[in-house]
Amino acid sequence: MKKYITSIVLATIGFGMLMSCQSELDNFNENPNSPIITTPSLLLAAMEVSTFSTHTTGLIRTSNIFDQHLAGTSVGQLGDIQRYIVTEQDVNNEWNTLYSTTLMNGYLLNRDFAISHPYYNGIGQVLTAVNLGYATDLWGDVPYDEAFRADQGIKNPKYNTQQEIYQRLQTILDDAIANLQKPVSSNSTVPGNDDYIFNGDTKKWIQIAYVLKARFALRLTEVDSESAQKALDYINKSGISSNADDANTFFTGTSNGLNQWYAFDVSRQNYLKTGAYFVNSLKDNDDPRLSFTIALNKPKSPLEPTYVGNVPEDVDTVTSSYIGSAFASPSSAIGIVTYAEAKFIEAEAKFRLGQDAKQPFQDAVAASVLKITGSAVTFDFLNSATQTVDLESIIQQKYIALFLTMEPYNDYRRTGFPSLIPNQNSNVKLIPVRLPIPSDERQYNPNATVVSNVTSHVWWDK
């Protein structure tokens, strides 16, 4: 068992933060008869690093290609995704990262350290909600109640419905908040620099938990008539107040700790470009985020570099723009849960409830511009971007602000905004609205809910 857990931790932590936790890994081998499997510090660090990886690799690449932030090319396998061809075999690695690493480590934190280390467990529960949210939003029904229990004889876990998973997400976050609100004295040890996101600041973790509760509540606008009010209540409880409260990825910028968008372009040059709809949305509105979000292209002489993306049907052009330096430098941090998102949630919730949404809408756009450019938004741009306060405008600006997250893809599915035109050279001519269940699940878990059609809607996407 100890060897098994060590391999889980190594798999999740190896790409970036191994050295900071190496002493604990070394201790695993000092006493082979020790009943200790691992430590909460190591499990938390591993959860965060694997979350950083998931948030900047396959699942986010695919969802950002589907929603036309990005564009795959025929140079590599992303050209198939650009044509909406995603097979069961294509998603095994992403599923396994979520289940065999991140969520497994969260389960172990809760199983072994819930009483002695509530702060570690509370942070792990917040990260569990983030990653379980990724899983259900892309696959619909997924295992949770019976997952991670092979040692109890449950080797083929039954799937929970997505409706059940959304109930579990709220409960997980409620438990996280309760744990993070306990007195320091209830902890044997507390998180510090092993928490790469907030250095053990429980107040900030509580804020993030409430924003996640709001995120998941608002996701259900098509199936829950009270979703907007619930989301607004959670945002009000969060107390999140600036970009300084953002939960971001952390990359050291060194060879084994590179931002994964940067590393992908270095190792797989021209596999991935930006999408024309997204680039044009920035260019056409003189958006100050353009030069930070989009890199200049590299045309053949005598053409001058400019900002240009690929239309959905174009899988062959490789002289178009890649992701800009604010998101794809060696150490660029990417927002996971942010103040800007919280304000967009507030704006949408207030709009749906018939309340004045102008101020939170402006706050959201201003926060995004400041985060991406490092400079305050100008009055003229802010006034232009938020002149119309309706659902389409709010979602359009959120689409721009939350680049390289999964939220715009989720918003597109539940609202139909922005109004995207699918790749007309694809077989289905419909933007996929889910991922197929992994082939490993089809083959080895007879209890799996098998859905292979990427145009079949998940429960909350009516």
C-alpha positions as CSV (number, residue, x, y, z in Angstrom):
1,M,0.0,0.0,0.0
2,K,2.8,2.4,0.8
3,K,4.4,1.8,-2.5
4,Y,1.1,2.4,-4.2
5,I,0.5,5.8,-2.5
6,T,4.1,6.8,-3.2
7,S,3.6,6.2,-6.9
8,I,0.4,8.4,-6.8
9,V,2.2,11.2,-5.1
10,L,5.2,11.0,-7.5
11,A,2.9,11.0,-10.5
12,T,1.2,14.1,-9.4
13,I,4.1,16.1,-8.0
14,G,6.9,15.1,-10.3
15,F,6.5,17.7,-13.0
16,G,7.2,20.8,-10.9
17,M,7.4,20.7,-7.1
18,L,9.2,17.5,-6.4
19,M,12.3,19.0,-4.8
20,S,10.3,20.9,-2.1
21,C,8.8,17.6,-0.9
22,Q,11.6,15.2,-1.7
23,S,12.6,14.8,2.0
24,E,9.2,13.4,2.8
25,L,9.3,11.1,-0.1
26,D,12.7,9.9,1.0
27,N,11.3,9.1,4.5
28,F,8.9,6.6,2.9
29,N,11.7,4.1,2.5
30,E,13.3,4.5,5.9
31,N,11.1,2.0,7.7
32,P,9.3,-0.5,5.5
33,N,7.3,-1.7,8.5
34,S,5.9,1.7,9.4
35,P,2.1,2.0,9.3
36,I,2.4,5.5,8.1
37,I,1.4,5.8,4.4
38,T,2.0,9.5,3.8
39,T,1.5,12.9,5.3
40,P,-1.1,15.6,4.8
41,S,1.5,18.0,3.6
42,L,2.6,15.8,0.8
43,L,-1.0,14.9,-0.2
44,L,-1.9,18.6,-0.3
45,A,1.1,19.6,-2.4
46,A,0.4,16.7,-4.8
47,M,-3.2,17.7,-5.1
48,E,-2.3,21.3,-6.0
49,V,0.4,20.4,-8.5
50,S,-2.0,17.9,-10.3
51,T,-4.7,20.6,-10.3
52,F,-2.2,23.0,-11.9
53,S,-1.5,20.4,-14.5
54,T,-5.2,19.6,-15.2
55,H,-6.0,23.3,-15.4
56,T,-3.3,23.9,-18.1
57,T,-3.4,20.8,-20.2
58,G,-5.7,18.4,-22.1
59,L,-9.2,19.1,-20.7
60,I,-8.7,22.9,-20.9
61,R,-7.1,22.6,-24.4
62,T,-10.0,20.7,-25.6
63,S,-12.7,22.8,-24.1
64,N,-11.0,26.0,-25.4
65,I,-10.8,24.5,-28.9
66,F,-14.5,23.7,-28.7
67,D,-15.4,27.3,-27.6
68,Q,-13.0,28.8,-30.2
69,H,-10.6,30.5,-27.9
70,L,-8.0,28.1,-29.4
71,A,-7.6,26.2,-32.7
72,G,-5.9,22.9,-33.3
73,T,-3.9,22.3,-36.4
74,S,-3.2,19.3,-38.7
75,V,0.5,19.3,-37.5
76,G,-0.6,17.1,-34.6
77,Q,-3.5,15.4,-32.9
78,L,-5.3,18.6,-32.0
79,G,-6.4,18.9,-35.6
80,D,-8.9,16.1,-34.9
81,I,-10.3,18.0,-31.9
82,Q,-10.7,21.1,-34.2
83,R,-12.8,18.8,-36.4
84,Y,-14.7,17.6,-33.3
85,I,-13.3,14.1,-33.5
86,V,-12.7,12.9,-29.9
87,T,-12.6,9.2,-29.2
88,E,-12.9,7.2,-26.0
89,Q,-9.1,6.4,-26.1
90,D,-8.3,10.2,-26.3
91,V,-9.5,11.0,-22.8
92,N,-8.1,8.1,-20.7
93,N,-5.1,10.1,-19.5
94,E,-7.2,13.1,-18.4
95,W,-9.7,10.9,-16.6
96,N,-6.8,9.0,-14.8
97,T,-5.2,12.2,-13.7
98,L,-8.4,13.3,-12.1
99,Y,-9.3,10.0,-10.5
100,S,-6.1,8.1,-9.9
101,T,-4.2,11.1,-8.7
102,T,-6.0,14.3,-7.6
103,L,-9.3,13.0,-6.3
104,M,-7.6,9.9,-4.8
105,N,-5.2,12.1,-2.8
106,G,-8.2,14.2,-1.6
107,Y,-10.0,11.0,-0.6
108,L,-6.9,9.9,1.4
109,L,-6.7,13.4,3.1
110,N,-10.3,13.0,4.2
111,R,-10.0,9.4,5.2
112,D,-6.7,9.6,7.2
113,F,-6.4,13.2,8.4
114,A,-10.0,14.6,8.8
115,I,-9.8,14.7,12.6
116,S,-6.1,15.7,13.2
117,H,-5.6,18.1,10.3
118,P,-8.9,19.9,9.4
119,Y,-7.1,22.8,7.6
120,Y,-5.3,20.4,5.3
121,N,-8.5,18.4,4.8
122,G,-10.5,21.6,4.1
123,I,-8.2,22.8,1.4
124,G,-8.2,19.3,0.0
125,Q,-12.0,19.4,-0.1
126,V,-12.0,22.7,-2.0
127,L,-9.6,21.1,-4.6
128,T,-11.7,18.0,-4.7
129,A,-14.7,20.2,-5.6
130,V,-12.7,21.9,-8.4
131,N,-11.6,18.7,-9.9
132,L,-14.9,16.8,-9.5
133,G,-16.5,19.7,-11.1
134,Y,-14.2,19.3,-14.1
135,A,-15.1,15.7,-14.3
136,T,-18.9,16.0,-14.2
137,D,-19.1,19.1,-16.4
138,L,-17.3,17.2,-19.2
139,W,-18.6,13.6,-18.6
140,G,-21.9,14.0,-16.9
141,D,-22.5,11.0,-14.7
142,V,-19.3,10.0,-12.9
143,P,-18.3,7.8,-10.0
144,Y,-17.9,9.4,-6.6
145,D,-19.7,7.7,-3.7
146,E,-18.1,4.4,-4.4
147,A,-14.8,5.7,-6.0
148,F,-11.4,5.1,-4.4
149,R,-12.6,2.1,-2.4
150,A,-10.8,-0.8,-4.0
151,D,-9.4,-1.7,-0.6
152,Q,-13.0,-2.2,0.6
153,G,-13.6,-4.6,-2.3
154,I,-15.3,-2.0,-4.6
155,K,-13.3,-2.3,-7.8
156,N,-16.1,-1.3,-10.2
157,P,-17.6,1.8,-8.6
158,K,-21.2,2.7,-9.5
159,Y,-21.7,6.1,-11.2
160,N,-23.5,9.0,-9.5
161,T,-25.9,10.9,-11.7
162,Q,-24.8,14.5,-12.5
163,Q,-27.6,15.8,-10.4
164,E,-26.3,13.8,-7.4
165,I,-22.7,15.0,-8.1
166,Y,-23.9,18.6,-8.0
167,Q,-25.5,17.9,-4.6
168,R,-22.2,16.4,-3.4
169,L,-20.2,19.4,-4.6
170,Q,-22.2,21.7,-2.4
171,T,-21.8,19.3,0.6
172,I,-18.1,19.0,0.0
173,L,-17.7,22.7,0.0
174,D,-19.9,23.1,3.1
175,D,-17.6,20.6,4.9
176,A,-14.5,22.4,3.6
177,I,-15.8,25.7,5.0
178,A,-16.6,24.1,8.4
179,N,-13.1,22.6,8.6
180,L,-11.4,25.9,7.6
181,Q,-13.3,27.8,10.2
182,K,-12.1,25.6,13.1
183,P,-9.6,27.0,15.6
184,V,-5.9,26.6,14.9
185,S,-5.6,24.5,18.1
186,S,-7.7,21.8,16.5
187,N,-4.9,21.0,14.0
188,S,-1.9,18.9,14.8
189,T,0.0,20.9,12.1
190,V,-1.2,23.6,9.8
191,P,-0.4,24.3,6.1
192,G,2.3,26.8,5.2
193,N,4.6,26.8,2.2
194,D,3.3,23.4,1.2
195,D,0.2,25.2,0.1
196,Y,1.4,26.8,-3.2
197,I,-1.7,28.8,-3.7
198,F,-2.4,30.7,-0.4
199,N,0.4,29.5,2.0
200,G,-2.1,28.2,4.4
201,D,-4.3,31.3,4.5
202,T,-7.7,29.7,5.5
203,K,-9.6,33.0,5.1
204,K,-8.7,33.0,1.4
205,W,-9.6,29.4,1.0
206,I,-13.0,30.0,2.6
207,Q,-13.6,32.8,0.0
208,I,-12.7,30.5,-2.8
209,A,-15.1,27.8,-1.4
210,Y,-18.0,30.2,-1.5
211,V,-17.2,31.4,-5.0
212,L,-17.1,27.8,-6.1
213,K,-20.5,27.3,-4.5
214,A,-21.7,30.2,-6.5
215,R,-20.2,28.8,-9.7
216,F,-21.9,25.5,-9.2
217,A,-25.2,27.1,-8.3
218,L,-25.3,29.3,-11.3
219,R,-24.4,26.3,-13.6
220,L,-27.9,25.0,-12.9
221,T,-29.9,28.0,-14.4
222,E,-31.7,25.6,-16.8
223,V,-32.7,23.1,-14.1
224,D,-33.1,25.1,-10.9
225,S,-35.3,28.2,-10.8
226,E,-33.5,29.4,-7.6
227,S,-30.0,29.1,-9.0
228,A,-29.4,32.8,-9.4
229,Q,-30.5,33.7,-5.9
230,K,-28.3,30.9,-4.5
231,A,-25.3,32.1,-6.5
232,L,-25.8,35.7,-5.4
233,D,-26.1,34.6,-1.7
234,Y,-22.9,32.7,-1.9
235,I,-21.0,35.5,-3.6
236,N,-22.2,37.9,-0.8
237,K,-20.9,35.4,1.8
238,S,-17.6,35.0,0.1
239,G,-16.1,38.4,1.0
240,I,-13.8,38.2,-2.0
241,S,-12.8,41.7,-2.8
242,S,-9.8,41.9,-5.2
243,N,-7.5,40.1,-7.5
244,A,-5.2,39.5,-4.5
245,D,-7.8,36.9,-3.4
246,D,-7.5,34.8,-6.6
247,A,-6.6,31.2,-6.6
248,N,-4.0,30.8,-9.3
249,T,-1.7,28.1,-10.6
250,F,1.9,28.4,-9.6
251,F,4.8,27.6,-11.9
252,T,8.5,28.2,-10.9
253,G,9.6,28.9,-14.5
254,T,12.5,26.4,-14.2
255,S,12.9,23.4,-16.4
256,N,10.8,21.1,-14.3
257,G,8.3,23.7,-13.3
258,L,7.2,25.4,-16.6
259,N,3.8,26.9,-17.3
260,Q,2.3,24.1,-19.4
261,W,1.0,26.4,-22.2
262,Y,4.6,27.6,-22.7
263,A,6.0,24.1,-22.5
264,F,3.4,22.7,-24.9
265,D,4.3,25.3,-27.6
266,V,8.1,24.6,-27.1
267,S,7.7,20.8,-27.4
268,R,4.8,20.7,-29.9
269,Q,5.3,23.8,-32.0
270,N,2.4,24.7,-34.3
271,Y,0.1,22.1,-32.8
272,L,-2.0,24.8,-31.3
273,K,-3.0,28.4,-32.3
274,T,-5.6,30.9,-31.1
275,G,-9.1,31.0,-32.6
276,A,-10.2,33.7,-34.9
277,Y,-13.4,34.5,-33.0
278,F,-11.6,35.2,-29.8
279,V,-8.8,37.2,-31.4
280,N,-11.2,39.3,-33.4
281,S,-13.3,39.9,-30.3
282,L,-10.3,41.6,-28.8
283,K,-9.1,43.4,-32.0
284,D,-12.5,44.7,-33.0
285,N,-13.1,46.4,-29.7
286,D,-9.6,47.9,-29.2
287,D,-9.3,45.7,-26.1
288,P,-6.3,46.6,-23.9
289,R,-5.8,42.9,-23.1
290,L,-5.0,42.0,-26.8
291,S,-1.2,42.2,-26.7
292,F,-1.0,40.4,-23.4
293,T,-3.4,37.7,-24.3
294,I,-2.4,37.0,-27.9
295,A,1.1,36.7,-29.3
296,L,2.1,38.4,-32.6
297,N,2.1,35.9,-35.4
298,K,5.1,35.0,-37.4
299,P,4.3,35.5,-41.1
300,K,6.5,35.0,-44.0
301,S,8.4,38.1,-45.3
302,P,7.4,40.8,-46.4
303,L,4.2,40.5,-44.2
304,E,4.3,42.3,-40.9
305,P,3.5,40.5,-37.6
306,T,0.0,41.0,-36.4
307,Y,-2.7,39.3,-34.3
308,V,-4.6,36.7,-36.2
309,G,-6.4,33.5,-35.3
310,N,-7.6,30.5,-37.2
311,V,-11.2,30.1,-38.2
312,P,-12.8,26.7,-37.2
313,E,-12.4,25.2,-40.7
314,D,-8.7,26.1,-41.0
315,V,-6.5,23.3,-39.6
316,D,-3.5,24.0,-41.9
317,T,-2.4,27.6,-41.2
318,V,0.5,27.6,-38.8
319,T,1.6,31.2,-39.2
320,S,-1.2,32.5,-37.0
321,S,-0.9,33.7,-33.4
322,Y,-0.2,31.6,-30.3
323,I,-1.2,32.5,-26.7
324,G,0.3,35.7,-25.3
325,S,2.9,36.3,-22.6
326,A,0.4,37.0,-19.8
327,F,-0.7,33.3,-20.1
328,A,2.1,31.4,-21.7
329,S,5.5,32.6,-20.4
330,P,7.6,30.1,-18.4
331,S,6.1,31.2,-15.1
332,S,2.7,32.7,-16.0
333,A,0.1,32.1,-13.4
334,I,-3.4,31.1,-14.7
335,G,-6.5,31.9,-12.6
336,I,-8.4,28.8,-11.3
337,V,-11.0,30.7,-9.3
338,T,-10.9,34.5,-9.4
339,Y,-12.4,37.7,-8.2
340,A,-13.3,38.6,-11.8
341,E,-15.3,35.4,-12.1
342,A,-17.0,36.1,-8.8
343,K,-18.1,39.5,-10.1
344,F,-19.3,38.1,-13.4
345,I,-21.4,35.6,-11.4
346,E,-22.8,38.4,-9.3
347,A,-23.6,40.4,-12.5
348,E,-25.4,37.5,-14.1
349,A,-27.3,36.6,-11.0
350,K,-28.5,40.1,-10.4
351,F,-29.5,40.5,-14.1
352,R,-31.5,37.3,-13.9
353,L,-33.2,38.5,-10.7
354,G,-34.1,41.8,-12.2
355,Q,-31.6,43.8,-10.1
356,D,-29.1,46.4,-11.2
357,A,-26.1,44.4,-12.5
358,K,-24.1,47.4,-13.9
359,Q,-21.6,47.8,-11.0
360,P,-20.6,44.1,-10.6
361,F,-20.3,43.9,-14.4
362,Q,-17.9,46.9,-14.5
363,D,-16.0,45.5,-11.5
364,A,-15.6,42.2,-13.3
365,V,-14.2,43.8,-16.5
366,A,-12.0,46.1,-14.5
367,A,-10.6,43.2,-12.5
368,S,-9.8,41.2,-15.6
369,V,-8.0,44.1,-17.4
370,L,-5.9,44.8,-14.3
371,K,-5.0,41.1,-13.8
372,I,-4.0,40.6,-17.4
373,T,-2.3,43.9,-18.3
374,G,-1.1,45.1,-14.8
375,S,-2.8,48.5,-15.5
376,A,-6.1,50.0,-14.5
377,V,-8.8,50.0,-17.1
378,T,-9.6,53.3,-18.8
379,F,-13.0,54.9,-18.4
380,D,-13.6,54.9,-22.1
381,F,-13.0,51.2,-22.6
382,L,-14.9,50.2,-19.4
383,N,-17.9,52.3,-20.5
384,S,-17.8,50.8,-24.0
385,A,-17.4,47.2,-22.8
386,T,-20.3,47.4,-20.3
387,Q,-22.6,49.8,-22.1
388,T,-25.2,47.1,-22.6
389,V,-26.1,45.1,-19.5
390,D,-27.8,41.9,-20.6
391,L,-27.0,38.2,-20.5
392,E,-25.2,38.2,-23.9
393,S,-23.0,41.1,-23.0
394,I,-22.1,39.7,-19.6
395,I,-21.3,36.2,-21.0
396,Q,-19.3,37.8,-23.9
397,Q,-17.1,39.7,-21.5
398,K,-16.7,36.7,-19.2
399,Y,-15.7,34.7,-22.3
400,I,-12.8,37.1,-22.8
401,A,-11.8,37.4,-19.2
402,L,-11.7,33.7,-18.3
403,F,-9.6,32.7,-21.2
404,L,-7.9,29.3,-20.7
405,T,-10.4,28.1,-18.1
406,M,-13.3,25.8,-18.6
407,E,-15.9,28.3,-17.5
408,P,-16.6,29.9,-20.9
409,Y,-17.3,26.5,-22.4
410,N,-19.7,25.7,-19.6
411,D,-21.3,29.1,-20.1
412,Y,-21.7,28.5,-23.8
413,R,-23.5,25.2,-23.2
414,R,-26.0,26.6,-20.7
415,T,-26.6,30.0,-22.3
416,G,-25.8,29.7,-26.0
417,F,-23.5,32.7,-25.7
418,P,-21.3,33.7,-27.4
419,S,-23.0,32.9,-30.7
420,L,-20.4,30.6,-32.2
421,I,-20.5,29.1,-35.7
422,P,-19.4,25.4,-35.6
423,N,-16.7,24.1,-37.9
424,Q,-18.6,23.5,-41.2
425,N,-16.0,21.0,-42.3
426,S,-16.7,18.7,-39.4
427,N,-18.8,15.6,-39.7
428,V,-21.5,16.7,-37.2
429,K,-21.3,20.5,-37.8
430,L,-22.2,20.9,-34.1
431,I,-19.9,22.0,-31.3
432,P,-19.4,19.1,-29.0
433,V,-21.2,19.5,-25.6
434,R,-19.4,16.8,-23.7
435,L,-16.5,14.2,-23.8
436,P,-17.0,10.5,-24.5
437,I,-16.6,8.2,-21.5
438,P,-13.0,6.9,-21.5
439,S,-12.4,3.5,-23.1
440,D,-10.8,2.2,-19.9
441,E,-14.1,2.8,-18.1
442,R,-16.1,1.1,-20.9
443,Q,-13.8,-1.9,-20.9
444,Y,-13.1,-2.4,-17.2
445,N,-16.0,-1.0,-15.2
446,P,-19.3,-2.7,-16.0
447,N,-21.0,-0.1,-13.8
448,A,-19.9,2.8,-16.0
449,T,-22.5,5.1,-17.6
450,V,-21.2,4.9,-21.2
451,V,-21.9,7.8,-23.5
452,S,-19.9,8.1,-26.7
453,N,-21.9,10.7,-28.6
454,V,-20.2,14.1,-28.0
455,T,-23.4,15.9,-29.0
456,S,-25.4,14.3,-26.1
457,H,-26.2,16.9,-23.5
458,V,-25.3,16.6,-19.8
459,W,-28.1,16.9,-17.3
460,W,-27.7,20.7,-16.6
461,D,-27.4,21.5,-20.3
462,K,-31.0,21.5,-21.3
